[in-house]
């Protein structure tokens, strides 16, 4: 085992684990271990006080509106430390509900949930849920990013915030702009479940490479044989783009 290691902070897995989002942690751990690197995964639970001082990569999964409110209340107490982590180039992956928490607010009818304000975006609730398989083109990896989306929120990016990618199939942030997710410094926010990383190894390596560079400066990731993962990715992408998938 290499002397190099990364600390991955998994926030509130008992609350934020829609559509198998915890599988993303398994992928991050394995892709480090396959390279002979140590993965130190630290779970933060509801009664814990999170610390990001030694974090290399933070993961926030998806949850219901109720669970989002609980998590946001907890994280607002650590907003300053989490902001410092992000602004210092810390890698962070936030999926669906976690993605919505990155912004300034999430308006649900007459209720407005204050967000963490880590990224210049906001979310409001639309009249219907956006439910679909999804494929996007993104600068973070060579292959299309594929997965599944199911969200009532409509997320609006600030003028200087880049989307994670361009929608090729599905709805994305709001079903209208053709944008999906956000990409800010080393923060990836997205509505793509599935879970995301098993189908999209390039996204996992984007996050791991940024975390490794921040921790060890000139360190880099050795390539892995992703032929199986990419074959599954290609199969799903081709099915979507050929129109052979019937959405509900």
SEZAVEX-419096 format. One record per atom (N, C-alpha, C): x, y, z. Coordinates in steps of 0.05 Angstrom, whole numbers. Example, Ala and Ser with C-alpha at 12.3 -4.5 7.8 and 13.67 -1.06 7.14 Angstrom:
2
PT / u / v / w
PT / 264 / -114 / 156
PT / 246 / -90 / 156
PT / 264 / -66 / 156
PT / 257 / -45 / 142
PT / 273 / -21 / 143
PT / 258 / 1 / 157
This chain:
248
PT / u / v / w
PT / 17 / -24 / 0
PT / 0 / 0 / 0
PT / 18 / 25 / 0
PT / 11 / 44 / -17
PT / 26 / 69 / -18
PT / 23 / 85 / 8
PT / 43 / 102 / 12
PT / 42 / 120 / 35
PT / 22 / 143 / 31
PT / 13 / 146 / 6
PT / -6 / 167 / 0
PT / -35 / 158 / 7
PT / -50 / 176 / 18
PT / -78 / 169 / 25
PT / -95 / 194 / 22
PT / -121 / 190 / 18
PT / -140 / 212 / 17
PT / -162 / 207 / 38
PT / -171 / 228 / 50
PT / -193 / 227 / 69
PT / -219 / 236 / 55
PT / -238 / 218 / 54
PT / -264 / 223 / 42
PT / -285 / 226 / 64
PT / -298 / 249 / 65
PT / -319 / 254 / 85
PT / -346 / 249 / 73
PT / -360 / 230 / 84
PT / -387 / 222 / 74
PT / -408 / 234 / 94
PT / -422 / 254 / 85
PT / -440 / 268 / 103
PT / -468 / 255 / 104
PT / -476 / 248 / 128
PT / -503 / 238 / 135
PT / -513 / 216 / 117
PT / -499 / 194 / 116
PT / -507 / 172 / 98
PT / -534 / 160 / 106
PT / -542 / 162 / 131
PT / -568 / 151 / 139
PT / -591 / 168 / 130
PT / -586 / 193 / 122
PT / -608 / 210 / 112
PT / -606 / 215 / 82
PT / -582 / 215 / 71
PT / -579 / 223 / 43
PT / -568 / 199 / 27
PT / -586 / 182 / 18
PT / -578 / 158 / 3
PT / -600 / 149 / -16
PT / -611 / 168 / -31
PT / -631 / 161 / -51
PT / -618 / 147 / -75
PT / -632 / 127 / -86
PT / -623 / 113 / -110
PT / -594 / 103 / -108
PT / -587 / 93 / -84
PT / -561 / 80 / -81
PT / -537 / 99 / -81
PT / -541 / 125 / -73
PT / -520 / 144 / -74
PT / -495 / 136 / -59
PT / -498 / 119 / -38
PT / -475 / 111 / -23
PT / -456 / 94 / -40
PT / -466 / 83 / -62
PT / -448 / 69 / -80
PT / -426 / 86 / -91
PT / -430 / 113 / -91
PT / -409 / 131 / -100
PT / -384 / 129 / -82
PT / -389 / 126 / -56
PT / -367 / 124 / -38
PT / -351 / 98 / -43
PT / -365 / 76 / -49
PT / -352 / 51 / -54
PT / -334 / 54 / -79
PT / -343 / 67 / -100
PT / -327 / 71 / -124
PT / -302 / 88 / -118
PT / -305 / 109 / -103
PT / -282 / 126 / -96
PT / -261 / 110 / -80
PT / -271 / 94 / -61
PT / -253 / 78 / -45
PT / -238 / 58 / -62
PT / -253 / 43 / -79
PT / -241 / 22 / -95
PT / -221 / 33 / -115
PT / -227 / 56 / -127
PT / -210 / 66 / -148
PT / -184 / 77 / -136
PT / -184 / 84 / -111
PT / -159 / 91 / -97
PT / -144 / 65 / -91
PT / -158 / 45 / -79
PT / -145 / 21 / -71
PT / -133 / 6 / -95
PT / -147 / 6 / -117
PT / -136 / -8 / -141
PT / -110 / 5 / -150
PT / -106 / 29 / -143
PT / -81 / 43 / -150
PT / -60 / 41 / -128
PT / -66 / 26 / -107
PT / -47 / 24 / -84
PT / -47 / 48 / -66
PT / -69 / 64 / -67
PT / -72 / 87 / -50
PT / -91 / 81 / -27
PT / -87 / 93 / -4
PT / -105 / 88 / 18
PT / -129 / 106 / 18
PT / -152 / 95 / 24
PT / -177 / 111 / 25
PT / -186 / 111 / 54
PT / -187 / 134 / 66
PT / -197 / 138 / 94
PT / -224 / 150 / 92
PT / -245 / 133 / 94
PT / -273 / 143 / 91
PT / -284 / 149 / 119
PT / -291 / 174 / 124
PT / -302 / 182 / 150
PT / -331 / 189 / 147
PT / -349 / 174 / 159
PT / -377 / 180 / 158
PT / -384 / 200 / 180
PT / -400 / 219 / 173
PT / -411 / 239 / 192
PT / -440 / 234 / 195
PT / -449 / 228 / 220
PT / -477 / 221 / 225
PT / -491 / 245 / 238
PT / -517 / 242 / 242
PT / -534 / 264 / 251
PT / -524 / 277 / 277
PT / -515 / 261 / 295
PT / -507 / 272 / 321
PT / -477 / 280 / 322
PT / -464 / 278 / 299
PT / -435 / 285 / 298
PT / -432 / 314 / 290
PT / -409 / 326 / 297
PT / -401 / 352 / 287
PT / -380 / 348 / 266
PT / -386 / 355 / 241
PT / -367 / 350 / 220
PT / -343 / 369 / 221
PT / -320 / 359 / 212
PT / -296 / 376 / 209
PT / -285 / 371 / 182
PT / -276 / 393 / 169
PT / -266 / 391 / 142
PT / -236 / 398 / 141
PT / -224 / 401 / 165
PT / -196 / 410 / 166
PT / -177 / 391 / 152
PT / -182 / 365 / 154
PT / -164 / 346 / 141
PT / -177 / 332 / 117
PT / -200 / 342 / 108
PT / -215 / 329 / 87
PT / -202 / 334 / 60
PT / -203 / 314 / 43
PT / -194 / 316 / 15
PT / -217 / 317 / -4
PT / -238 / 302 / 2
PT / -261 / 300 / -16
PT / -286 / 297 / 2
PT / -306 / 312 / -4
PT / -331 / 312 / 12
PT / -354 / 302 / -6
PT / -371 / 285 / 4
PT / -394 / 275 / -11
PT / -420 / 281 / 4
PT / -439 / 293 / -11
PT / -466 / 298 / 0
PT / -486 / 285 / -20
PT / -501 / 266 / -10
PT / -519 / 251 / -27
PT / -547 / 264 / -28
PT / -566 / 250 / -40
PT / -593 / 260 / -44
PT / -612 / 251 / -22
PT / -632 / 267 / -16
PT / -652 / 260 / 4
PT / -677 / 276 / -1
PT / -698 / 270 / 14
PT / -724 / 284 / 12
PT / -721 / 312 / 22
PT / -742 / 328 / 18
PT / -742 / 356 / 27
PT / -739 / 357 / 58
PT / -752 / 338 / 72
PT / -749 / 338 / 101
PT / -721 / 332 / 110
PT / -708 / 313 / 97
PT / -681 / 306 / 104
PT / -661 / 328 / 96
PT / -667 / 341 / 74
PT / -650 / 364 / 66
PT / -651 / 386 / 87
PT / -674 / 391 / 98
PT / -677 / 412 / 118
PT / -661 / 405 / 143
PT / -661 / 379 / 151
PT / -646 / 370 / 175
PT / -616 / 374 / 170
PT / -607 / 365 / 147
PT / -579 / 366 / 140
PT / -570 / 395 / 138
PT / -586 / 412 / 125
PT / -578 / 440 / 121
PT / -574 / 454 / 148
PT / -593 / 449 / 166
PT / -590 / 461 / 193
PT / -564 / 453 / 206
PT / -556 / 428 / 203
PT / -531 / 418 / 214
PT / -507 / 432 / 201
PT / -507 / 433 / 174
PT / -484 / 442 / 159
PT / -481 / 473 / 161
PT / -503 / 487 / 165
PT / -501 / 516 / 167
PT / -483 / 524 / 190
PT / -481 / 507 / 211
PT / -464 / 513 / 234
PT / -434 / 511 / 226
PT / -428 / 496 / 205
PT / -401 / 493 / 195
PT / -396 / 506 / 168
PT / -414 / 525 / 161
PT / -413 / 538 / 135
PT / -386 / 551 / 130
PT / -375 / 565 / 150
PT / -350 / 579 / 146
PT / -327 / 560 / 139
PT / -326 / 537 / 154
PT / -305 / 518 / 149
PT / -308 / 504 / 122
PT / -333 / 498 / 115
PT / -339 / 485 / 90
PT / -333 / 504 / 66
PT / -339 / 530 / 70
PT / -333 / 550 / 50
PT / -303 / 552 / 45
PT / -288 / 552 / 67
PT / -259 / 553 / 65
PT / -248 / 529 / 50
PT / -259 / 505 / 56
PT / -251 / 481 / 42
PT / -255 / 483 / 12
PT / -279 / 493 / 4
PT / -285 / 495 / -24
PT / -267 / 516 / -38
PT / -264 / 539 / -25
PT / -248 / 561 / -37
PT / -218 / 554 / -39
PT / -210 / 535 / -22
PT / -182 / 526 / -22
PT / -178 / 504 / -43
PT / -199 / 497 / -58
PT / -196 / 477 / -78
PT / -203 / 449 / -70
PT / -217 / 446 / -47
PT / -225 / 420 / -38
PT / -245 / 408 / -58
PT / -243 / 382 / -62
PT / -262 / 368 / -80
PT / -288 / 361 / -66
PT / -310 / 366 / -79
PT / -336 / 361 / -67
PT / -355 / 351 / -88
PT / -369 / 329 / -82
PT / -390 / 319 / -100
PT / -417 / 320 / -85
PT / -436 / 333 / -97
PT / -463 / 336 / -85
PT / -484 / 327 / -106
PT / -501 / 309 / -98
PT / -521 / 297 / -116
PT / -549 / 304 / -107
PT / -565 / 314 / -126
PT / -593 / 320 / -123
PT / -599 / 338 / -99
PT / -610 / 327 / -77
PT / -615 / 344 / -53
PT / -590 / 357 / -43
PT / -568 / 343 / -44
PT / -542 / 355 / -36
PT / -534 / 377 / -54
PT / -539 / 374 / -80
PT / -534 / 395 / -100
PT / -550 / 420 / -94
PT / -575 / 417 / -88
PT / -592 / 440 / -82
PT / -582 / 455 / -57
PT / -570 / 441 / -38
PT / -560 / 454 / -14
PT / -536 / 471 / -19
PT / -522 / 467 / -41
PT / -498 / 483 / -47
PT / -504 / 513 / -52
PT / -529 / 519 / -60
PT / -536 / 546 / -68
PT / -545 / 563 / -45
PT / -556 / 586 / -53
PT / -565 / 606 / -34
PT / -591 / 598 / -20
PT / -609 / 585 / -35
PT / -635 / 578 / -24
PT / -649 / 557 / -41
PT / -669 / 544 / -28
PT / -687 / 526 / -42
PT / -715 / 533 / -33
PT / -731 / 544 / -52
PT / -758 / 552 / -46
PT / -777 / 530 / -53
PT / -793 / 522 / -32
PT / -812 / 500 / -36
PT / -840 / 511 / -29
PT / -854 / 522 / -49
PT / -879 / 534 / -43
PT / -875 / 559 / -26
PT / -888 / 559 / -2
PT / -885 / 582 / 16
PT / -861 / 579 / 35
PT / -848 / 557 / 33
PT / -825 / 552 / 50
PT / -799 / 557 / 35
PT / -781 / 573 / 47
PT / -755 / 578 / 35
PT / -733 / 568 / 53
PT / -718 / 549 / 43
PT / -696 / 537 / 59
PT / -670 / 551 / 52
PT / -657 / 562 / 72
PT / -631 / 575 / 68
PT / -610 / 554 / 60
PT / -595 / 560 / 39
PT / -574 / 542 / 31
PT / -547 / 549 / 42
PT / -527 / 534 / 35
PT / -500 / 538 / 45
PT / -485 / 561 / 31
PT / -495 / 568 / 8
PT / -482 / 590 / -7
PT / -454 / 585 / -16
PT / -448 / 560 / -21
PT / -421 / 552 / -30
PT / -417 / 558 / -60
PT / -440 / 558 / -75
PT / -439 / 563 / -104
PT / -462 / 583 / -110
PT / -457 / 600 / -129
PT / -477 / 620 / -136
PT / -499 / 608 / -153
PT / -519 / 596 / -140
PT / -542 / 585 / -153
PT / -565 / 584 / -133
PT / -589 / 581 / -143
PT / -613 / 578 / -125
PT / -632 / 558 / -138
PT / -650 / 547 / -122
PT / -669 / 527 / -132
PT / -697 / 535 / -123
PT / -716 / 531 / -140
PT / -744 / 532 / -132
PT / -759 / 508 / -142
PT / -782 / 503 / -132
PT / -797 / 479 / -139
PT / -814 / 484 / -164
PT / -813 / 466 / -183
PT / -829 / 468 / -207
PT / -856 / 455 / -203
PT / -874 / 458 / -223
PT / -901 / 447 / -221
PT / -902 / 417 / -224
PT / -881 / 405 / -236
PT / -881 / 376 / -239
PT / -853 / 366 / -233
PT / -850 / 339 / -229
PT / -824 / 327 / -225
PT / -811 / 321 / -252
PT / -785 / 325 / -254
PT / -770 / 318 / -278
PT / -758 / 290 / -273
PT / -770 / 270 / -286
PT / -763 / 242 / -282
PT / -755 / 230 / -309
PT / -730 / 221 / -311
PT / -721 / 211 / -336
PT / -693 / 198 / -333
PT / -686 / 180 / -351
PT / -658 / 174 / -355
PT / -645 / 200 / -366
PT / -619 / 202 / -364
PT / -606 / 226 / -373
PT / -578 / 220 / -383
PT / -569 / 236 / -403
PT / -542 / 235 / -413
PT / -533 / 263 / -419
PT / -508 / 269 / -411
PT / -498 / 296 / -415
PT / -469 / 294 / -426
PT / -461 / 316 / -439
PT / -434 / 319 / -448
PT / -420 / 339 / -429
PT / -397 / 331 / -418
PT / -384 / 347 / -398
PT / -354 / 349 / -402
PT / -342 / 371 / -394
PT / -313 / 374 / -397
PT / -297 / 358 / -377
PT / -310 / 347 / -357
PT / -295 / 333 / -336
PT / -286 / 305 / -345
PT / -297 / 294 / -366
PT / -289 / 267 / -375
PT / -295 / 265 / -405
PT / -282 / 246 / -418
PT / -284 / 242 / -447
PT / -311 / 229 / -454
PT / -320 / 211 / -438
PT / -345 / 196 / -445
PT / -370 / 212 / -436
PT / -393 / 207 / -448
PT / -417 / 220 / -438
PT / -423 / 211 / -409
PT / -435 / 228 / -393
PT / -443 / 221 / -366
PT / -473 / 212 / -368
PT / -478 / 188 / -357
PT / -505 / 177 / -359
PT / -515 / 171 / -331
PT / -542 / 169 / -328
PT / -553 / 162 / -303
PT / -583 / 166 / -303
PT / -594 / 174 / -280
PT / -623 / 176 / -276
PT / -628 / 201 / -259
PT / -649 / 216 / -267
PT / -657 / 240 / -252
PT / -686 / 238 / -243
PT / -692 / 249 / -219
PT / -719 / 250 / -208
PT / -720 / 272 / -188
PT / -728 / 296 / -197
PT / -727 / 319 / -180
PT / -750 / 339 / -186
PT / -761 / 351 / -165
PT / -781 / 372 / -169
PT / -768 / 399 / -170
PT / -744 / 402 / -162
PT / -730 / 428 / -162
PT / -722 / 437 / -189
PT / -721 / 463 / -193
PT / -710 / 475 / -217
PT / -686 / 493 / -207
PT / -662 / 485 / -215
PT / -639 / 499 / -205
PT / -628 / 519 / -226
PT / -623 / 543 / -217
PT / -615 / 565 / -234
PT / -586 / 574 / -227
PT / -568 / 574 / -246
PT / -540 / 580 / -241
PT / -535 / 610 / -243
PT / -517 / 620 / -227
PT / -508 / 648 / -229
PT / -493 / 652 / -255
PT / -489 / 677 / -263
PT / -477 / 683 / -289
PT / -449 / 672 / -292
PT / -434 / 669 / -270
PT / -407 / 661 / -272
PT / -402 / 631 / -264
PT / -424 / 617 / -261
PT / -422 / 588 / -254
PT / -426 / 571 / -279
PT / -408 / 553 / -283
PT / -410 / 536 / -306
PT / -427 / 511 / -300
PT / -443 / 502 / -319
PT / -457 / 476 / -315
PT / -437 / 453 / -315
PT / -445 / 431 / -303
PT / -428 / 407 / -305
PT / -427 / 398 / -334
PT / -450 / 401 / -348
PT / -450 / 393 / -376
PT / -475 / 401 / -391
PT / -475 / 394 / -417
PT / -497 / 400 / -435
PT / -515 / 375 / -438
PT / -541 / 378 / -435
PT / -559 / 356 / -436
PT / -562 / 345 / -465
PT / -557 / 319 / -467
PT / -561 / 306 / -493
PT / -587 / 290 / -493
PT / -595 / 282 / -469
PT / -620 / 267 / -466
PT / -629 / 271 / -438
PT / -655 / 278 / -434
PT / -665 / 283 / -407
PT / -672 / 312 / -403
PT / -672 / 320 / -377
PT / -682 / 347 / -370
PT / -660 / 365 / -359
PT / -644 / 356 / -341
PT / -623 / 372 / -329
PT / -633 / 391 / -307
PT / -620 / 414 / -305
PT / -626 / 432 / -282
PT / -655 / 441 / -281
PT / -666 / 447 / -305
PT / -693 / 459 / -304
PT / -711 / 450 / -327
PT / -701 / 432 / -344
PT / -717 / 422 / -367
PT / -719 / 442 / -390
PT / -705 / 465 / -388
PT / -707 / 485 / -409
PT / -681 / 495 / -420
PT / -661 / 499 / -403
PT / -636 / 512 / -412
PT / -617 / 493 / -425
PT / -621 / 467 / -422
PT / -602 / 448 / -433
PT / -577 / 445 / -416
PT / -578 / 456 / -392
PT / -555 / 454 / -374
PT / -561 / 433 / -353
PT / -540 / 419 / -344
PT / -542 / 400 / -321
PT / -520 / 405 / -302
PT / -528 / 406 / -276
PT / -508 / 408 / -255
PT / -493 / 434 / -254
PT / -472 / 434 / -237
PT / -455 / 457 / -236
PT / -426 / 448 / -232
PT / -408 / 465 / -241
PT / -379 / 459 / -238
PT / -366 / 485 / -228
PT / -358 / 485 / -203
PT / -346 / 509 / -191
PT / -321 / 501 / -177
PT / -298 / 512 / -184
PT / -272 / 503 / -173
PT / -271 / 473 / -176
PT / -268 / 459 / -153
PT / -269 / 429 / -153
PT / -294 / 418 / -142
PT / -316 / 433 / -144
PT / -342 / 424 / -135
PT / -358 / 415 / -159
PT / -370 / 391 / -157
PT / -388 / 380 / -177
PT / -415 / 377 / -164
PT / -435 / 391 / -174
PT / -463 / 387 / -166
PT / -479 / 376 / -189
PT / -497 / 357 / -183
PT / -512 / 345 / -205
PT / -538 / 332 / -195
PT / -557 / 330 / -213
PT / -582 / 315 / -207
PT / -579 / 286 / -214
PT / -556 / 277 / -224
PT / -554 / 250 / -235
PT / -549 / 229 / -213
PT / -569 / 212 / -209
PT / -567 / 189 / -191
PT / -559 / 164 / -207
PT / -561 / 142 / -194
PT / -557 / 117 / -210
PT / -546 / 93 / -195
PT / -526 / 95 / -177
PT / -512 / 119 / -170
PT / -494 / 129 / -193
PT / -484 / 153 / -190
PT / -470 / 167 / -211
PT / -443 / 154 / -219
PT / -426 / 148 / -200
PT / -398 / 142 / -206
PT / -393 / 114 / -218
PT / -408 / 93 / -210
PT / -403 / 67 / -223
PT / -406 / 67 / -253
PT / -425 / 83 / -263
PT / -429 / 85 / -292
PT / -411 / 105 / -306
PT / -397 / 122 / -290
PT / -382 / 144 / -301
PT / -355 / 146 / -287
PT / -336 / 128 / -292
PT / -311 / 128 / -278
PT / -294 / 153 / -283
PT / -299 / 167 / -305
PT / -285 / 191 / -310
PT / -291 / 213 / -291
PT / -316 / 214 / -281
PT / -324 / 233 / -261
PT / -310 / 227 / -235
PT / -310 / 202 / -227
PT / -296 / 194 / -203
PT / -266 / 202 / -204
PT / -253 / 197 / -226
PT / -225 / 203 / -229
PT / -220 / 233 / -230
PT / -239 / 249 / -241
PT / -236 / 278 / -240
PT / -235 / 288 / -211
PT / -252 / 277 / -194
PT / -253 / 286 / -166
PT / -228 / 276 / -151
PT / -221 / 251 / -155
PT / -198 / 239 / -142
PT / -172 / 253 / -150
PT / -169 / 259 / -176
PT / -145 / 273 / -185
PT / -143 / 301 / -173
PT / -165 / 315 / -171
PT / -164 / 342 / -159
PT / -157 / 340 / -130
PT / -168 / 321 / -116
PT / -162 / 317 / -87
PT / -133 / 310 / -83
PT / -123 / 292 / -101
PT / -95 / 283 / -99
PT / -76 / 306 / -105
PT / -82 / 322 / -125
PT / -65 / 345 / -131
PT / -64 / 365 / -109
PT / -86 / 370 / -96
PT / -87 / 389 / -74
PT / -71 / 379 / -50
PT / -73 / 353 / -45
PT / -59 / 342 / -21
PT / -29 / 338 / -26
PT / -22 / 329 / -50
PT / 6 / 322 / -55
PT / 19 / 337 / -78
PT / 7 / 359 / -87
PT / 18 / 376 / -108
PT / 21 / 362 / -135
PT / 43 / 350 / -140
PT / 48 / 339 / -167
PT / 39 / 310 / -170
PT / 24 / 299 / -151
PT / 15 / 272 / -153
PT / -6 / 269 / -176
PT / -7 / 245 / -188
PT / -26 / 240 / -209
PT / -37 / 212 / -206
PT / -59 / 207 / -220
PT / -72 / 180 / -219
PT / -62 / 163 / -241
PT / -56 / 138 / -234
PT / -49 / 119 / -255
PT / -74 / 110 / -269
PT / -74 / 105 / -295
PT / -98 / 95 / -310
PT / -106 / 68 / -300
PT / -132 / 63 / -302
PT / -143 / 36 / -295
PT / -156 / 25 / -320
PT / -160 / -1 / -320
PT / -175 / -14 / -342
PT / -205 / -11 / -336
PT / -217 / 8 / -350
PT / -246 / 14 / -346
PT / -263 / 3 / -369
PT / -253 / -18 / -382
PT / -268 / -28 / -405
PT / -296 / -37 / -399
PT / -299 / -50 / -376
PT / -326 / -60 / -368
PT / -344 / -37 / -362
PT / -335 / -18 / -346
PT / -351 / 6 / -339
PT / -359 / 22 / -363
PT / -340 / 26 / -381
PT / -345 / 42 / -404
PT / -363 / 28 / -425
PT / -361 / 2 / -425
PT / -380 / -13 / -443
PT / -408 / -10 / -433
PT / -412 / -11 / -406
PT / -439 / -7 / -395
PT / -448 / 22 / -400
PT / -430 / 41 / -397
PT / -437 / 69 / -403
PT / -445 / 73 / -432
PT / -430 / 61 / -450
PT / -435 / 64 / -478
PT / -462 / 51 / -486
PT / -467 / 27 / -474
PT / -492 / 13 / -479
PT / -516 / 30 / -471
PT / -515 / 42 / -447
PT / -537 / 59 / -438
PT / -540 / 84 / -456
PT / -517 / 96 / -462
PT / -518 / 120 / -478
PT / -530 / 115 / -506
PT / -522 / 93 / -518
PT / -532 / 87 / -545
PT / -562 / 80 / -545
PT / -571 / 66 / -524
PT / -599 / 61 / -521
PT / -615 / 86 / -518
PT / -606 / 105 / -502
PT / -620 / 130 / -499
PT / -621 / 146 / -525
PT / -599 / 148 / -538
PT / -598 / 165 / -562
PT / -612 / 152 / -586
PT / -616 / 126 / -585
PT / -630 / 113 / -607
PT / -660 / 113 / -603
PT / -669 / 122 / -579
PT / -698 / 124 / -574
PT / -710 / 98 / -565
PT / -693 / 79 / -556
PT / -703 / 52 / -549
PT / -709 / 50 / -519
PT / -711 / 72 / -505
PT / -718 / 72 / -477
PT / -745 / 86 / -473
PT / -764 / 72 / -461
PT / -791 / 84 / -457
PT / -791 / 96 / -429
PT / -794 / 122 / -428
PT / -796 / 136 / -402
PT / -825 / 137 / -393
PT / -828 / 136 / -367
PT / -856 / 137 / -355
PT / -867 / 165 / -359
